[in-house]
Amino acid sequence: MAAAGAVLCTTAALMAWPAGAAAAAGTPSGDAGSAYAFAEGARTVDGAAGTTDAETLEPGKSYRSSLPKGAKVYYGLELDEPSNTYVSVTAVPRAGAKLSVTDGIRVSVQDADSHSCSYQSASFGAAQSPHPITAWGARTTAPATPVCKGAGTYYVVVERVGTAESSSGAWDLELAAATEPPLTKAGGTSSPTAWDSASPAPLTGQAKHSQGGAGYSRATAVGQGVWRADISPGQTLFYKVPVDWGQQLYATAELGSQSGGSQGYAIDALDLALYNPVRAAVEDASVGYDGKQKTAPLAPVPAVDYSNRYAVINQVNGMRFAGSYYLVVHLSAGVADAFGDGPFGLTLRVRVKGAPQAGPGYAGQSVPSNTFEVTAQDQQAAADGGAGGGDAAMKAVAVGGIGAGTVVLVVLGVWTVTARRGAGT
């Protein structure tokens, strides 16, 4: 009976698990709207004040760190000669932090002689709303960087920039490194001169519910279609869309109207940003809000092509490889001042145009594996719109419940037989 009771308790705990897990995974609301879900198992590292003590980042792994106000910190990379290496840095300020338009981060990759291989910045924008922002660094062999070639030690330099009026608290960081192998056969070294830059009509139809995740590692998979979610002021939702070689991605985000009409105006209330599979910024769009429905459409981007990397502008060179592209939606914390805490209705319209084409032919595997390809599992998850994960969790609970029930019956059966034998003797 004690064993049966224990199993029944375990069954009850399993049945209660999904709600607790969802809360732990982070479905932020209100003041917790800027909560960010870091990669599970991410190792904590300290950013060094100089290169001598810089801790080494390994491709394929995620790391957590922090960035004090006014600081510049260093991390190490040990690189081979032929691979392209990309490092993304996501900065997460605390909810309620005071920010200015110029606050942000600057990320670069440097060689041992202080030559910069790449340089990119990211800021919080006119809304000054605390939310995750991402910038990347790279050492590339295609396109080649004359001063950053060859195997050896390189450094990721992360600097916090902004004004003296911003909050003094440290920002959390998530860092992730990835490598792209060289091609088996050298391709062209110039970007396409022409591509379809016309915007197709936005998709229509009944929206399916798909709540975005709270970070890159928790991004909800979606494919072509109309998707609906709830979003609160200060909240950021992450989605990922599989886009194969030769395909074009189009997306718009629509913030629904509020009953009662206009009660004010929030600048840059809704922001939709596109990041490629290594979290490099491709483009973004933002729109103010006055209580009436507003749409933030991304400008058209070219079809995914290896040679896009030779273009100058991010809108083209960011579409350089196949894989999961991220759509990141943020609702400004300032929306709450005029329109309340919400949640507000969000509609995401996603179109993936064109048939998949053959890739360029890599001479090896990426790290992490499958980063620059679209798998059948990716396509299925996108078609489900994130429902697959929830269904899997419920199936696990159901199986656990059935298994536990079976054990209860077995235990009770054994107890009954034992009791009868005891009575017979």
HUSUL-V899373 format. One record per backbone hydrogen bond with DSSP energy under -1.0 kcal/mol. NH is the residue of the N-H (numbers start at 1). CO is the residue of the C=O. If there is no record, write none. Layout:
BEGIN
NH&CO + NH&CO
END
This chain:
BEGIN
5&1 + 6&2 + 7&3 + 8&4 + 9&5 + 10&6 + 11&7 + 12&8 + 13&9 + 14&10 + 15&11 + 16&12 + 20&16 + 21&17 + 22&18 + 23&19 + 24&20 + 25&21 + 32&29 + 33&30 + 35&32 + 37&214 + 42&39 + 43&62 + 45&64 + 48&74 + 54&51 + 57&76 + 60&177 + 61&58 + 63&175 + 64&43 + 65&173 + 67&171 + 71&68 + 73&158 + 74&48 + 75&156 + 76&55 + 77&154 + 79&152 + 84&180 + 85&139 + 86&178 + 87&137 + 88&176 + 89&135 + 90&174 + 91&133 + 92&172 + 97&94 + 104&161 + 105&122 + 106&159 + 107&120 + 108&157 + 110&155 + 111&115 + 114&111 + 117&109 + 120&107 + 122&105 + 124&103 + 128&125 + 133&91 + 135&89 + 137&87 + 139&85 + 148&145 + 152&79 + 154&77 + 155&110 + 156&75 + 157&108 + 158&73 + 159&106 + 160&71 + 161&104 + 167&98 + 171&67 + 172&92 + 173&65 + 174&90 + 175&63 + 176&88 + 177&61 + 178&86 + 179&367 + 180&84 + 184&361 + 208&226 + 210&228 + 213&238 + 219&216 + 220&238 + 222&240 + 223&382 + 225&350 + 227&348 + 228&208 + 229&346 + 231&344 + 234&331 + 235&232 + 237&329 + 238&213 + 239&327 + 240&220 + 241&325 + 243&323 + 246&304 + 247&244 + 248&353 + 250&351 + 252&349 + 253&296 + 254&347 + 255&294 + 256&345 + 258&291 + 261&258 + 266&289 + 270&287 + 271&330 + 272&285 + 273&328 + 274&283 + 275&326 + 276&280 + 279&276 + 282&274 + 283&274 + 285&272 + 287&270 + 289&266 + 294&255 + 296&253 + 298&251 + 304&247 + 305&319 + 308&305 + 309&306 + 310&307 + 311&308 + 316&313 + 317&313 + 318&314 + 319&316 + 320&318 + 323&243 + 325&241 + 326&275 + 327&239 + 328&273 + 329&237 + 330&271 + 331&235 + 332&269 + 335&332 + 336&333 + 339&335 + 340&336 + 344&231 + 346&229 + 347&254 + 348&227 + 349&252 + 350&225 + 351&250 + 353&248 + 357&245 + 363&182 + 367&179 + 371&368 + 373&370 + 379&375 + 380&376 + 381&377 + 382&378 + 383&379 + 384&380 + 386&381 + 387&384 + 390&386 + 391&387 + 392&388 + 393&389 + 394&390 + 395&391 + 396&392 + 397&393 + 398&394 + 399&395 + 400&396 + 401&397 + 402&398 + 403&399 + 404&400 + 405&401 + 406&402 + 407&403 + 408&404 + 409&405 + 410&406 + 411&407 + 412&408 + 413&409 + 414&410 + 415&411 + 416&412 + 417&413 + 418&414 + 419&415 + 420&416 + 421&417 + 422&418 + 423&419 + 424&420 + 425&421
END
